[in-house]
Amino acid sequence: MPVLHATGAGVKHRRRWLFRDLDVDVDAGEVAAIVGPPGSGRTTVLLALAQRFQLSAGRVDVTGRVALGHVPGVSEPEPVLTVAEHVRERFLLSGRKPAEVDLLQLKPDAKGFELSPYERQVLGLILAGIAEPDLIALDGVDDGLDAAERAALWEQIRQLSAAVIVTAREIDADVATVVRLGGAQ
């Protein structure tokens, strides 16, 4: 049974469709990728599938909880908080007692503004995981990452039990579903 089921999903901005007629299913534990060039609507599709952006057409159904990982401009580290403070804050916001979590080699005292693009993605995964979601959404998993960082991030993504939706310019990892978007319309 799919964790995410979208049928005829679309978002219209003014008189132009950013995307439409999107049908996609993502099962538990699967990874789906939204792939396309900058300006193709990847982030809008991601946020719509994560039920964080209102649809103009169609429907998106999600079974369980959805958590956003790193999504620039939407869900990103606070510049002055440390990694440890981000984790503690996320526990408190989720109503759970702070607990030890694997920081995946991030330095606990590193501030948000000091984090590299890779470290921001990893922190996003850690913070999303605190909510014990059924679906995690990550934006730009290839933005500013070298080949070794992309491989390390994909290893972290594969270890998640949640379904995952990512966006990328291009995908070089093995994923269950790939949604390809064209250029800006």
Contact map, one row per residue, 1 for C-alpha under 8 A:
11100000000000000000000000110000000000000000000000000000000000000000000000000000000000000000000000000000000000000000000000000000000000000000000000000000000000000000000000000000000000000
11111000000000000000000011110000000000000000000000000000000000100000000000000000000000000000000000000000000000000000000000000000000000000000000000000000000000000000000000000000000000000
11111000000000000000000011110000000000000000000000000000000001110000000000000000000000000000000000000000000000000000000000000000000001100000000000000000000000000010000000000000000000000
01111100000000000000000111100000000000000000000010000000000111100000000000000000000000000000000000000000000000000000000000000000000000100000000000000000000000000000000000000000000000000
01111110000000000000001111000000000000000000000000000000000111000000000000000000000000000000000000000000000000000000000000000000000000000000000000000000000000000000000000000000000000000
00011111100000000000011110000000000000000000000010000000011110000000000000000000000000000000000000000000000000000000000000000000000000000000000000000000000000000000000000000000000000000
00001111100000000000111100000000000000000000000000000000011100000000000000000000000000000000000000000000000000000000000000000000000000000000000000000000000000000000000000000000000000000
00000111110000000001111000000000000000000000000000000000111000000000000000000000000000000000000000000000000000000000000000000000000000000000000000000000000000000000000000000000000000000
00000111111000000011111000000000000000000000000000000011111100000000000000000000000000000000000000000000000000000000000000000000000000000000000000000000000000000000000000000000000000000
00000001111100001111110000000000000000000000000000000011110000000000000000000000000000000000000000000000000000000000000000000000000000000000000000000000000000000000000000000000000000000
00000000111110001111000000000000000000000000000000000111100000000000000000000000000000000000000000000000000000000000000000000000000000000000000000000000000000000000000000000000000000000
00000000011111111111000000000000000000000000000000000011000000000000000000000000000000000000000000000000000000000000000000000000000000000000000000000000000000000000000000000000000000000
00000000001111111100000000000000000000000000000000000000000000000000000000000000000000000000000000000000000000000000000000000000000000000000000000000000000000000000000000000000000000000
00000000000111110000000000000000000000000000000000000000000000000000000000000000000000000000000000000000000000000000000000000000000000000000000000000000000000000000000000000000000000000
00000000000111111000000000000000000000000000000000000000000000000000000000000000000000000000000000000000000000000000000000000000000000000000000000000000000000000000000000000000000000000
00000000000111111100000000000000000000000000000000000000000000000000000000000000000000000000000000000000000000000000000000000000000000000000000000000000000000000000000000000000000000001
00000000011110111111000000000000000000000000000000000000000000000000000000000000000000000000000000000000000000000000000000000000000000000000000000000000000000000000000000000000000000001
00000000011110011111000000000000000000011001000000000000000000000000000000000000000000000000000000000000000000000000000000000000000000000000000000000000000000000000000000000000000000001
00000000111100001111110000000000000000001000100000000000000000000000000000000000000000000000000000000000000000000000000000000000000000000000000000000000000000000000000000000000000000000
00000001111100001111110000000000000000000000000000000000100000000000000000000000000000000000000000000000000000000000000000000000000000000000000000000000000000000000000000000000000000000
00000011110000000011111000000000000000000000000000000000010000000000000000000000000000000000000000000000000000000000000000000000000000000000000000000000000000000000000000000000000000000
00000111110000000011111100000000000000000000000000000000000000000000000000000000000000000000000000000000000000000000000000000000000000000000000000000000000000000000000000000000000000000
00001111100000000000111110000000000000000000000000000000000000000000000000000000000000000000000000000000000000000000000000000000000000000000000000000000000000000000000000000000000000000
00011110000000000000011111000000000000000000000000000000000000000000000000000000000000000000000000000000000000000000000000000000000000000000000000000000000000000000000000000000000000000
01111100000000000000001111100000000000000000000000000000000000000000000000000000000000000000000000000000000000000000000000000000000000000000000000000000000000000000000000000000000000000
01111000000000000000000111110111000000000000000000000000000000000000000000000000000000000000000000000000000000000000000000000000000000000000000000000000000000000010000000000000100000000
11110000000000000000000011111100000000000000000000000000000000000000000000000000000000000000000000000000000000000000000000000000000000000000000000000000000000000010000000000000000000000
11100000000000000000000001111100000000000000000000000000000000000000000000000000000000000000000000000000000000000000000000000000000001100000000000000000000000001110000000000000000000000
00000000000000000000000000111110000000000000000000000000000000000000000000000000000000000000000000000000000000000000000000000000000000000000000000000000000000011111000000000000000000000
00000000000000000000000001111111000000000000000000000000000000000000000000000000000000000000000000000000000000000000000000000000000000000000000000000000000000000111000000000011000000000
00000000000000000000000001001111100000000000000000000000000000000000000000000000000000000000000000000000000000000000000000000000000000000000000000000000000000000011110000000011100000000
00000000000000000000000001000111110000000000000000000000000000000000000000000000000000000000000000000000000000000000000000000000000000000000000000000000000000000001110000000011111000000
00000000000000000000000000000011111000000000000000000000000000000000000000000000000000000000000000000000000000000000000000000000000000000000000000000000000000000000111100100010111000000
00000000000000000000000000000001111100000100110000000000000000000000000000000000000000000000000000000000000000000000000000000000000000000000000000000000000000000000111100000000011110000
00000000000000000000000000000000111110000100000000000000000000000000000000000000000000000000000000000000000000000000000000000000000000000000000000000000000000000000001111100000011110000
00000000000000000000000000000000011111011100000000000000000000000000000000000000000000000000000000000000000000000000000000000000000000000000000000000000000000000000000111000000000111100
00000000000000000000000000000000001111110000000000000000000000000000000000000000000000000000000000000000000000000000000000000000000000000000000000000000000000000000000011000000000011100
00000000000000000000000000000000000111111100000000000000000000000000000000000000000000000000000000000000000000000000000000000000000000000000000000000000000000000000000010000000000000110
00000000000000000000000000000000000011111100000000000000000000000000000000000000000000000000000000000000000000000000000000000000000000000000000000000000000000000000000000000000000000110
00000000000000000100000000000000000111111100000000000000000000000000000000000000000000000000000000000000000000000000000000000000000000000000000000000000000000000000000000000000000011111
00000000000000000110000000000000000101111111100000000000000000000000000000000000000000000000000000000000000000000000000000000000000000000000000000000000000000000000000000000000000010010
00000000000000000000000000000000011101111111110000000000000000000000000000000000000000000000000000000000000000000000000000000000000000000000000000000000000000000000001100000000000010000
00000000000000000000000000000000000000001111111000000000000000000000000000000000000000000000000000000000000000000000000000000000000000000010000000000000000000000000001000000000000000000
00000000000000000100000000000000000000001111111100001000000000000000000000000000000000000000000000000000000000000000000000000000000000000000000000000000000000000000000000000000000000000
00000000000000000010000000000000010000001111111110000000000000000000000000000000000000000000000000000000000000000000000000000000000000000000000000000000000000000000000000000000000000000
00000000000000000000000000000000010000000111111111000000000000000000000000000000000000000000000000000000000000000000000000000000000000001110000000000000000000000000111000000000000000000
00000000000000000000000000000000000000000011111111111000000000000000000000000000000000000000000000000000000000000000000000000000000000001000000000000000000000000000000000000000000000000
00000000000000000000000000000000000000000001111111111110000100000000000000000000000000000000000000000000000000000000000000000000000000000000000000000000000000000000000000000000000000000
00010100000000000000000000000000000000000000111111111000000100000000000000000000000000000000000000000000000000000000000000000000000000000000000000000000000000000000000000000000000000000
00000000000000000000000000000000000000000000011111111000000001000111000000000000000000000000000000000000000000000000000000000000000000101000000000000000000000000000000000000000000000000
00000000000000000000000000000000000000000000001111111100000100000000000000000000000000000000000000000000000000000000000000000000000000000000000000000000000000000000000000000000000000000
00000000000000000000000000000000000000000000001111111100000000000000000000000000000000000000000000000000000000000000000000000000000000000000000000000000000000000000000000000000000000000
00000000000000000000000000000000000000000001001111111110000000000000000000000000000000000000000000000000000000000000000000000000000000000000000000000000000000000000000000000000000000000
00000000001000000000000000000000000000000000000100111111000000000000000000000000000000000000000000000000000000000000000000000000000000000000000000000000000000000000000000000000000000000
00000000111100000000000000000000000000000000000100001111111000000000000000000000000000000000000000000000000000000000000000000000000000000000000000000000000000000000000000000000000000000
00000000111100000000000000000000000000000000000000000111110000000000000000000000000000000000000000000000000000000000000000000000000000000000000000000000000000000000000000000000000000000
00000001111000000001000000000000000000000000000000000011111000000000000000000000000000000000000000000000000000000000000000000000000000000000000000000000000000000000000000000000000000000
00000111110000000000100000000000000000000000000000000011111100000000000000000000000000000000000000000000000000000000000000000000000000000000000000000000000000000000000000000000000000000
00000111100000000000000000000000000000000000000000000010111110000000000000000000000000000000000000000000000000000000000000000000000000000000000000000000000000000000000000000000000000000
00011110100000000000000000000000000000000000000110100000011111000000000000000000000000000000000000000000000000000000000000000000000000000000000000000000000000000000000000000000000000000
00011100000000000000000000000000000000000000000000000000001111100000000000000000000000000000000000000000000000000000000000000000000000000000000000000000000000000000000000000000000000000
00111000000000000000000000000000000000000000000001000000000111111100000000000000000000000000000000000000000000000000000000000000000000000000000000000000000000000000000000000000000000000
01110000000000000000000000000000000000000000000000000000000011111000000000000000000000000000000000000000000000000000000000000000000001000000000000000000000000000000000000000000000000000
00100000000000000000000000000000000000000000000000000000000001111100000000000000000000000000000000000000000000000000000000000000000011100000000000000000000000000000000000000000000000000
00000000000000000000000000000000000000000000000000000000000001111110000000000000000000000000000000000000000000000000000000000000001111100000000000000000000000000000000000000000000000000
00000000000000000000000000000000000000000000000001000000000001011111000000000000000000000000000000000000000000000000000000000000000011111000000000000000000000000000000000000000000000000
00000000000000000000000000000000000000000000000001000000000000001111100000000000000000000000000000000000000000000000000000000001101010111000000000000000000000000000000000000000000000000
00000000000000000000000000000000000000000000000001000000000000000111111000100000000000000000000000000000000000000000000000010001000000011100000000000000000000000000000000000000000000000
00000000000000000000000000000000000000000000000000000000000000000011111000110000000000000000000000000000000000000000000010111111000000011110000000000000000000000000000000000000000000000
00000000000000000000000000000000000000000000000000000000000000000001111100110000000000000000000000000000000000000000000110111000000000001110000000000000000000000000000000000000000000000
00000000000000000000000000000000000000000000000000000000000000000001111111110000000000000000000000000000000000000000000000000000000000000111000000000000000000000000000000000000000000000
00000000000000000000000000000000000000000000000000000000000000000000011111110000000000000000000000000000000000000000000000000000000000000010000000000000000000000000000000000000000000000
00000000000000000000000000000000000000000000000000000000000000000000001111110000000000000000000000000000000000000000000000000000000000000000000000000000000000000000000000000000000000000
00000000000000000000000000000000000000000000000000000000000000000000001111110000000000000000000000000000000000000000000000000000000000000000000000000000000000000000000000000000000000000
00000000000000000000000000000000000000000000000000000000000000000001111111111000000000000000000000000000000000000000000000000000000000000000000000000000000000000000000000000000000000000
00000000000000000000000000000000000000000000000000000000000000000000111111111100000000000000000000000000000000000000000100010000000000000000000000000000000000000000000000000000000000000
00000000000000000000000000000000000000000000000000000000000000000000000000111110100001000000000000000000000000011000000100110000000000000000000000000000000000000000000000000000000000000
00000000000000000000000000000000000000000000000000000000000000000000000000011111100001000000000000000000000000011000000000000000000000000000000000000000000000000000000000000000000000000
00000000000000000000000000000000000000000000000000000000000000000000000000001111100000000000000000000000000000111100000000000000000000000000000000000000000000000000000000000000000000000
00000000000000000000000000000000000000000000000000000000000000000000000000000111110000000000000000000000000000111000000000000000000000000000000000000000000000000000000000000000000000000
00000000000000000000000000000000000000000000000000000000000000000000000000001111111011000000000000000000000000110000000000000000000000000000000000000000000000000000000000000000000000000
00000000000000000000000000000000000000000000000000000000000000000000000000000001111111000000000000000000000111110000000000000000000000000000000000000000000000000000000000000000000000000
00000000000000000000000000000000000000000000000000000000000000000000000000000000111111100000000000000000011111110000000000100000000000000000000000000000000000000000000000000000000000000
00000000000000000000000000000000000000000000000000000000000000000000000000000000011111110000000000000000000110000000000000000000000000000000000000000000000000000000000000000000000000000
00000000000000000000000000000000000000000000000000000000000000000000000000000000111111111000000000000000000000000000000000000000000000000000000000000000000000000000000000000000000000000
00000000000000000000000000000000000000000000000000000000000000000000000000001100111111111100000000000000000000000000000000000010000000000000000000000000000000000000000000000000000000000
00000000000000000000000000000000000000000000000000000000000000000000000000000000001111111110000000000000000000000000000000000110000000000000000000000000000000000000000000000000000000000
00000000000000000000000000000000000000000000000000000000000000000000000000000000000111111111000001000000000000000000000000000000000000000000000000000000000000000000000000000000000000000
00000000000000000000000000000000000000000000000000000000000000000000000000000000000011111111100000000000000000000000000000000000000000000000000000000000000000000000000000000000000000000
00000000000000000000000000000000000000000000000000000000000000000000000000000000000001111111110000000000000000000000000000000010010000000000000000000000000000000000000000000000000000000
00000000000000000000000000000000000000000000000000000000000000000000000000000000000000111111111111100000000000000000000000000000010000000000000000000000000000000000000000000000000000000
00000000000000000000000000000000000000000000000000000000000000000000000000000000000000011111111111000000000000000000000000000000000000000000000000000000000000000000000000000000000000000
00000000000000000000000000000000000000000000000000000000000000000000000000000000000000001111111100000000000000000000000000000000000000000000000000000000000000000000000000000000000000000
00000000000000000000000000000000000000000000000000000000000000000000000000000000000000000111111100000000000000000000000000000000011000000000000000000000000000000000000000000000000000000
00000000000000000000000000000000000000000000000000000000000000000000000000000000000000000011111110000000000000000000000000000000000000000000000000000000000000000000000000000000000000000
00000000000000000000000000000000000000000000000000000000000000000000000000000000000000000011111111000000000000000000000000000000000000000000000000000000000000000000000000000000000000000
00000000000000000000000000000000000000000000000000000000000000000000000000000000000000000011001111100000000000000000000000000000000000000000000000000000000000000000000000000000000000000
00000000000000000000000000000000000000000000000000000000000000000000000000000000000000010011000111110000000000000000000000000000000000000000000000000000000000000000000000000000000000000
00000000000000000000000000000000000000000000000000000000000000000000000000000000000000000010000011111000000000000000000000000000000000000000000000000000000000000000000000000000000000000
00000000000000000000000000000000000000000000000000000000000000000000000000000000000000000000000001111100000000000000000000000000000000000000000000000000000000000000000000000000000000000
00000000000000000000000000000000000000000000000000000000000000000000000000000000000000000000000000111110000000000000000000000100000000000000000000000000000000000000000000000000000000000
00000000000000000000000000000000000000000000000000000000000000000000000000000000000000000000000000011111100000000000000000000100000000000000000000000000000000000000000000000000000000000
00000000000000000000000000000000000000000000000000000000000000000000000000000000000000000000000000001111111100000000000000100100000000000000000000000000000000000000000000000000000000000
00000000000000000000000000000000000000000000000000000000000000000000000000000000000000000000000000000111110000000000000001000000000000000000000000000000000000000000000000000000000000000
00000000000000000000000000000000000000000000000000000000000000000000000000000000000000000000000000000111111000000000000000000000000000000000000000000000000000000000000000000000000000000
00000000000000000000000000000000000000000000000000000000000000000000000000000000001000000000000000000011111101000000001000100000000000000000000000000000000000000000000000000000000000000
00000000000000000000000000000000000000000000000000000000000000000000000000000000001000000000000000000010111111000000000000000000000000000000000000000000000000000000000000000000000000000
00000000000000000000000000000000000000000000000000000000000000000000000000000000011100000000000000000010011111000000000000000000000000000000000000000000000000000000000000000000000000000
00000000000000000000000000000000000000000000000000000000000000000000000000000000011100000000000000000000001111100000000000000000000000000000000000000000000000000000000000000000000000000
00000000000000000000000000000000000000000000000000000000000000000000000000000000011000000000000000000000011111110110000000000000000000000000000000000000000000000000000000000000000000000
00000000000000000000000000000000000000000000000000000000000000000000000000000011111000000000000000000000000011111110000000000000000000000000000000000000000000000000000000000000000000000
00000000000000000000000000000000000000000000000000000000000000000000000000001111111000000000000000000000000001111110000100000000000000000000000000000000000000000000000000000000000000000
00000000000000000000000000000000000000000000000000000000000000000000000000001111000000000000000000000000000000111110000000000000000000000000000000000000000000000000000000000000000000000
00000000000000000000000000000000000000000000000000000000000000000000000000000010000000000000000000000000000001111111000000000000000000000000000000000000000000000000000000000000000000000
00000000000000000000000000000000000000000000000000000000000000000000000000000000000000000000000000000000000001111111111100000000000000000000000000000000000000000000000000000000000000000
00000000000000000000000000000000000000000000000000000000000000000000000000000000000000000000000000000000000000000111111100000000000000000000000000000000000000000000000000000000000000000
00000000000000000000000000000000000000000000000000000000000000000000000000000000000000000000000000000000000000000011111110000000000000000000001110000000000000000000000000000000000000000
00000000000000000000000000000000000000000000000000000000000000000000000000000000000000000000000000000000000000000011111111000000000000000000000110001100100000000000000000000000000000000
00000000000000000000000000000000000000000000000000000000000000000000000000000000000000000000000000000000010000000011111111100000000000000000000000000000000000000000000000000000000000000
00000000000000000000000000000000000000000000000000000000000000000000010000011000000000000000000000000000000000010011111111110000000000000000000000000000000000000000000000000000000000000
00000000000000000000000000000000000000000000000000000000000000000000110000000000000000000000000000000000000000000000111111111000000000000100100000000000100000000000000000000000000000000
00000000000000000000000000000000000000000000000000000000000000000000000000000000000000000000000000000001000000000000011111111100000000000000000000000000100000000000000000000000000000000
00000000000000000000000000000000000000000000000000000000000000000000110000001000001000000000000000000010010000000000001111111110000000000000000000000000000000000000000000000000000000000
00000000000000000000000000000000000000000000000000000000000000000001110000011000000000000000000000000000000000000000000111111111000000000100000000000000000000000000000000000000000000000
00000000000000000000000000000000000000000000000000000000000000000000110000000000000000000000000000000000000000000000000011111111100000000000000000000000000000000000000000000000000000000
00000000000000000000000000000000000000000000000000000000000000000000100000000000000000100000000000001110000000000000000001111111110000000000000000000000000000000000000000000000000000000
00000000000000000000000000000000000000000000000000000000000000000000100000000000000001100100000000000000000000000000000000111111111000000000000000000000000000000000000000000000000000000
00000000000000000000000000000000000000000000000000000000000000000011100000000000000000000000000000000000000000000000000000011111111110010000000000000000000000000000000000000000000000000
00000000000000000000000000000000000000000000000000000000000000000010000000000000000000000000000000000000000000000000000000001111111110000000000000000000000000000000000000000000000000000
00000000000000000000000000000000000000000000000000000000000000000000000000000000000000000110010000000000000000000000000000000111111110000000000000000000000000000000000000000000000000000
00000000000000000000000000000000000000000000000000000000000000001010000000000000000000000000010000000000000000000000000000000011111110000000000000000000000000000000000000000000000000000
00000000000000000000000000000000000000000000000000000000000000001000000000000000000000000000000000000000000000000000000000000001111111000000000000000000000000000000000000000000000000000
00000000000000000000000000000000000000000000000000000000000000011110000000000000000000000000000000000000000000000000000000000001111111110000000000000000000000000100000000000000000000000
00100000000000000000000000010000000000000000000000000000000000111100000000000000000000000000000000000000000000000000000000000000000111110000000000000000000000001110000000000000000000000
00110000000000000000000000010000000000000000000001000000000000011110000000000000000000000000000000000000000000000000000000000000000011111000000000000000000000000111100000000000000000000
00000000000000000000000000000000000000000000000000000000000000000111100000000000000000000000000000000000000000000000000000000001000011111100000000000000000000000111100000000000000000000
00000000000000000000000000000000000000000000011001000000000000000111110000000000000000000000000000000000000000000000000000000000000000111110000000000000000000000001110000000000000000000
00000000000000000000000000000000000000000000010000000000000000000001111000000000000000000000000000000000000000000000000010010000000000011111100000000000000000000001111000000000000000000
00000000000000000000000000000000000000000010010000000000000000000000111100000000000000000000000000000000000000000000000000000000000000001111100000000000000000000000011100000000000000000
00000000000000000000000000000000000000000000000000000000000000000000001000000000000000000000000000000000000000000000000000000000000000000111111000000000000000000000011110000000000000000
00000000000000000000000000000000000000000000000000000000000000000000000000000000000000000000000000000000000000000000000010000000000000000111111010000100100000000000011100000000000000000
00000000000000000000000000000000000000000000000000000000000000000000000000000000000000000000000000000000000000000000000000000000000000000001111111000100000000000000000111000000000000000
00000000000000000000000000000000000000000000000000000000000000000000000000000000000000000000000000000000000000000000100000000000000000000001111110000000000000000000000100000000000000000
00000000000000000000000000000000000000000000000000000000000000000000000000000000000000000000000000000000000000000000110000000000000000000000011111000000000000000000000000000000000000000
00000000000000000000000000000000000000000000000000000000000000000000000000000000000000000000000000000000000000000000110000000000000000000000111111111100000000000000000000000000000000000
00000000000000000000000000000000000000000000000000000000000000000000000000000000000000000000000000000000000000000000000000000000000000000000010111111100000000000000000000000000000000000
00000000000000000000000000000000000000000000000000000000000000000000000000000000000000000000000000000000000000000000000000000000000000000000000011111110000000000000000000000000000000000
00000000000000000000000000000000000000000000000000000000000000000000000000000000000000000000000000000000000000000000000000000000000000000000000011111111000000000000000000000000000000000
00000000000000000000000000000000000000000000000000000000000000000000000000000000000000000000000000000000000000000000010000000000000000000000000011111111100000000000000000000000000000000
00000000000000000000000000000000000000000000000000000000000000000000000000000000000000000000000000000000000000000000010000000000000000000000110011111111110000000000000000000000000000000
00000000000000000000000000000000000000000000000000000000000000000000000000000000000000000000000000000000000000000000000000000000000000000000000000111111111000000000000000000000000000000
00000000000000000000000000000000000000000000000000000000000000000000000000000000000000000000000000000000000000000000000000000000000000000000000000011111111100000000000000000000000000000
00000000000000000000000000000000000000000000000000000000000000000000000000000000000000000000000000000000000000000000010011000000000000000000100000001111111110000000000000000000000000000
00000000000000000000000000000000000000000000000000000000000000000000000000000000000000000000000000000000000000000000000000000000000000000000000000000111111111000000000000001000000000000
00000000000000000000000000000000000000000000000000000000000000000000000000000000000000000000000000000000000000000000000000000000000000000000000000000011111111100000000000000000000000000
00000000000000000000000000000000000000000000000000000000000000000000000000000000000000000000000000000000000000000000000000000000000000000000000000000001111111110000000000000000000000000
00000000000000000000000000000000000000000000000000000000000000000000000000000000000000000000000000000000000000000000000000000000000000000000000000000000111111110001000000000000000000000
00000000000000000000000000000000000000000000000000000000000000000000000000000000000000000000000000000000000000000000000000000000000000000000000000000000011111110000000000000000000000000
00000000000000000000000000000000000000000000000000000000000000000000000000000000000000000000000000000000000000000000000000000000000000000000000000000000001111111000000000000000000000000
00000000000000000000000000001000000000000000000000000000000000000000000000000000000000000000000000000000000000000000000000000000000000000000000000000000000111111110000000000000000000000
00000000000000000000000000011000000000000000000000000000000000000000000000000000000000000000000000000000000000000000000000000000000001000000000000000000000000111110000000000000000000000
00000000000000000000000000011100000000000000000000000000000000000000000000000000000000000000000000000000000000000000000000000000000011110000000000000000000000011111000000000000000000000
00100000000000000000000001111110000000000000000000000000000000000000000000000000000000000000000000000000000000000000000000000000000001110000000000000000000000011111100000000000000000000
00000000000000000000000000001111000000000000000000000000000000000000000000000000000000000000000000000000000000000000000000000000000000111100000000000000000010000111110000000000000000000
00000000000000000000000000000011110000000000010000000000000000000000000000000000000000000000000000000000000000000000000000000000000000111100000000000000000000000011111000000000000000000
00000000000000000000000000000011110000000000010000000000000000000000000000000000000000000000000000000000000000000000000000000000000000001111100000000000000000000001111100000000000000000
00000000000000000000000000000000111000000110010000000000000000000000000000000000000000000000000000000000000000000000000000000000000000000111100000000000000000000000111110000000000000000
00000000000000000000000000000000111100000100000000000000000000000000000000000000000000000000000000000000000000000000000000000000000000000011111000000000000000000000011111100000000000000
00000000000000000000000000000000001111000000000000000000000000000000000000000000000000000000000000000000000000000000000000000000000000000001010000000000000000000000001111100000000000000
00000000000000000000000000000000001110000000000000000000000000000000000000000000000000000000000000000000000000000000000000000000000000000000010000000000000000000000000111110000000000000
00000000000000000000000000000000101000000000000000000000000000000000000000000000000000000000000000000000000000000000000000000000000000000000000000000000000000000000000111111000000000000
00000000000000000000000000000000000000000000000000000000000000000000000000000000000000000000000000000000000000000000000000000000000000000000000000000000000000000000000001111100000000000
00000000000000000000000000000000000000000000000000000000000000000000000000000000000000000000000000000000000000000000000000000000000000000000000000000000010000000000000000111110000000000
00000000000000000000000000000000000000000000000000000000000000000000000000000000000000000000000000000000000000000000000000000000000000000000000000000000000000000000000000011111000000000
00000000000000000000000000000111100000000000000000000000000000000000000000000000000000000000000000000000000000000000000000000000000000000000000000000000000000000000000000001111110000000
00000000000000000000000000000111000000000000000000000000000000000000000000000000000000000000000000000000000000000000000000000000000000000000000000000000000000000000000000000111110000000
00000000000000000000000001000011100000000000000000000000000000000000000000000000000000000000000000000000000000000000000000000000000000000000000000000000000000000000000000000011111000000
00000000000000000000000000000001111000000000000000000000000000000000000000000000000000000000000000000000000000000000000000000000000000000000000000000000000000000000000000000011111100000
00000000000000000000000000000001111000000000000000000000000000000000000000000000000000000000000000000000000000000000000000000000000000000000000000000000000000000000000000000000111110000
00000000000000000000000000000000011100000000000000000000000000000000000000000000000000000000000000000000000000000000000000000000000000000000000000000000000000000000000000000000011111000
00000000000000000000000000000000011110011100000000000000000000000000000000000000000000000000000000000000000000000000000000000000000000000000000000000000000000000000000000000000001111100
00000000000000000000000000000000000110010000000000000000000000000000000000000000000000000000000000000000000000000000000000000000000000000000000000000000000000000000000000000000000111111
00000000000000000000000000000000000111110000000000000000000000000000000000000000000000000000000000000000000000000000000000000000000000000000000000000000000000000000000000000000000011111
00000000000000000000000000000000000001111000000000000000000000000000000000000000000000000000000000000000000000000000000000000000000000000000000000000000000000000000000000000000000001111
00000000000000011100000000000000000000010000000000000000000000000000000000000000000000000000000000000000000000000000000000000000000000000000000000000000000000000000000000000000000001111
